[in-house]
Structures are given as structure tokens and as C-alpha cells.
Amino acid sequence: MAFYVIFIQILGLNFPPTFAFFPFLRMGNFTSSTPGSLSSTACVQFVQDVVSHNCVVIFSKTTCPYCKMAKNVFNEIGATYKVIELDQHNDGRRLQEALAQMTGARTVPRVFINGNCIGGGSDTKHLHQQGRLLPLIEQCSPCCAAAESEGSASGHFHSSK
């Protein structure tokens, strides 16, 4: 008991003594943020900005086999794409939460073409096998095509941190 009371006093928190006996009652109610981290609203805005300025965007993790599958499909057809590696991004976890909120799925990859989420790695591969992937890329709006020409070369990963 004394440990919790001293610990709470050190933290400068003014909880009634009953919370000292039951510290788990407060768990999960405190949020911490590191300097420079994005809010959930800012993460959604970041995703929207990246997606609106690039024809093909892959939100990925470097060790994910499905992410590699999606990248390989775009490499195979020679398409330019932008990759956001969530496991190397300072706000990767929050970005993944924003993607879940926006697309209804938390898994990676989350692949966007012309501003629309087409799904994950298997979805991308199936669209390619059905001959429906390249036509989607060819429909990219001029703003995306212009941004792409300034960005990465065909088949190269254009990673953002």
C-alpha cells in the first residue's frame, strides 16, 4: 500500500487513497504521446494526402509476406507506386489505426489506387490475374500522375517516414 501511495505522490497525482489500493482501476485512462507524434485526426489527414497525391500507394510492413506480394505485382507490371512502411514510420501504429477506421480492415498491406482502397496483397494479386489491375492504374487522375512523375521511378519503393 505504501508503495502505491508514494508512487502516486511522486507522480504528483491527487487520487483518493482508495486508488492507491486499486491502481488497476485507472489503467488505460491515461494516454501518452511522444513529441512529434500525430493525432488520430492528423493520421487520417496524412493518409488522405498521400493517397490523393499518388496513383498507387501501399501501406506496408517490411516483414509482411502479403506486402511483398503486392509490391511484386506492381513491380511485375512496371507500375510506379509509393510505399509507406508502417513498421519504420514514427506514427506507424497510429497510421494503421487510421487505415482501419478508413477502410474497415486493420491488416496490411492496404493498397490504394486512384484514391480508392482495393484491399490487401491477395486482392491486388487477384485483380492482376483477372486483368483488372492495370486498367485501374490507367484511370489515375492527372493530379496523381503528375505527382507520380515527380516521385519514384517505376517499380521502386518510395518509402516515407
C-alpha positions in Angstrom: 0.0 0.0 0.0 2.7 2.5 1.0 4.5 1.9 -2.4 1.4 2.9 -4.4 0.8 6.0 -2.2 4.4 7.1 -2.5 4.4 6.3 -6.3 1.2 8.4 -6.8 2.7 11.2 -4.7 5.9 11.1 -6.8 3.8 11.4 -9.9 2.1 14.4 -8.4 -1.3 12.8 -8.8 -4.0 13.7 -6.3 -6.1 10.5 -6.2 -8.1 9.5 -3.1 -6.2 6.8 -1.1 -8.6 4.1 -2.4 -7.0 4.3 -5.8 -3.7 3.6 -4.2 -5.1 0.2 -3.2 -6.5 -0.4 -6.7 -4.2 1.0 -9.2 -5.7 -1.1 -12.0 -8.9 1.0 -11.8 -7.0 3.8 -13.5 -5.2 1.7 -16.1 -6.0 2.6 -19.7 -7.3 6.0 -18.8 -4.0 7.8 -19.3 -2.7 8.4 -22.8 0.8 9.2 -23.6 2.2 10.8 -26.7 5.7 11.2 -27.8 6.9 14.6 -29.1 6.1 14.9 -32.7 3.5 12.1 -32.8 0.4 12.7 -34.9 -3.1 12.7 -33.5 -5.6 10.3 -35.0 -7.1 13.2 -37.0 -3.7 14.1 -38.3 -3.1 10.4 -39.2 -6.3 10.3 -41.2 -5.3 13.5 -42.9 -1.8 12.2 -43.7 -3.3 9.0 -45.3 -5.8 11.1 -47.3 -3.0 13.5 -48.5 -0.7 10.6 -49.6 -3.5 8.8 -51.3 -4.7 11.8 -53.1 -1.3 12.8 -54.5 -0.2 9.3 -55.7 -1.8 6.9 -58.1 -0.8 3.8 -56.2 0.0 3.7 -52.5 0.9 0.7 -50.5 0.7 1.0 -46.7 3.0 -1.9 -45.8 5.3 -3.5 -43.2 8.8 -4.6 -44.3 8.5 -8.2 -42.9 4.9 -8.9 -44.2 4.8 -11.6 -47.0 1.4 -10.2 -48.3 3.0 -6.7 -48.5 5.8 -8.2 -50.5 3.3 -10.0 -52.7 1.5 -6.7 -53.5 4.8 -4.9 -54.3 5.9 -7.8 -56.5 2.7 -7.5 -58.5 3.3 -3.8 -59.2 7.0 -4.5 -60.0 5.9 -7.2 -62.4 3.7 -4.7 -64.4 6.2 -1.9 -64.1 3.9 0.4 -62.2 5.2 3.3 -60.1 4.0 3.2 -56.5 4.6 4.9 -53.2 5.2 2.7 -50.1 4.7 3.8 -46.5 6.4 1.2 -44.3 4.4 1.4 -41.1 7.0 -0.5 -39.1 9.6 2.1 -40.0 7.3 5.2 -39.6 7.3 7.1 -36.3 3.5 7.0 -36.3 3.1 3.7 -37.9 0.8 2.2 -35.3 -1.5 5.3 -35.4 -1.5 5.3 -39.2 -2.5 1.6 -39.1 -5.4 2.5 -36.7 -6.4 5.3 -39.1 -6.3 2.9 -42.0 -8.6 0.5 -40.1 -11.0 3.3 -39.4 -11.0 4.4 -43.1 -11.0 1.0 -44.8 -12.7 -1.3 -42.3 -9.6 -3.6 -42.2 -6.5 -3.3 -40.0 -4.4 -5.8 -41.8 -1.5 -4.8 -44.1 -1.0 -4.1 -46.9 -3.7 -1.6 -47.5 -3.4 -0.8 -51.2 -4.9 2.3 -52.8 -5.3 3.0 -56.5 -6.6 6.4 -57.7 -7.8 7.3 -54.2 -9.7 4.0 -53.6 -8.6 1.1 -51.3 -8.6 -2.1 -53.4 -7.8 -4.2 -50.4 -4.6 -6.2 -49.5 -2.0 -8.3 -51.1 -4.3 -11.2 -52.2 -6.8 -8.7 -53.5 -4.1 -7.0 -55.5 -2.9 -10.3 -56.9 -6.4 -11.4 -57.9 -7.1 -8.2 -59.6 -3.9 -8.6 -61.6 -4.7 -12.2 -62.5 -8.2 -11.1 -63.7 -6.7 -8.4 -65.8 -8.4 -5.7 -63.8 -5.4 -4.1 -62.1 -3.7 -2.3 -65.0 -7.0 -0.6 -66.1 -7.4 0.8 -62.6 -3.9 2.3 -62.8 -4.5 3.7 -66.2 -7.6 5.6 -64.9 -5.5 7.6 -62.4 -6.4 11.2 -62.3 -4.0 13.8 -63.7 -3.0 15.1 -60.3 -1.9 11.6 -59.2 0.0 11.1 -62.5 1.8 14.5 -62.1 2.8 13.8 -58.5 4.0 10.3 -59.5 6.3 11.6 -62.2 7.9 13.8 -59.6 8.2 10.9 -57.2 9.6 7.4 -57.5 10.6 5.6 -60.6 8.7 2.6 -61.9 8.9 -0.4 -59.6 10.9 1.4 -57.0 9.8 1.6 -53.4 9.3 5.2 -52.4 9.3 5.0 -48.7 8.1 7.8 -46.4 8.9 8.3 -42.8 
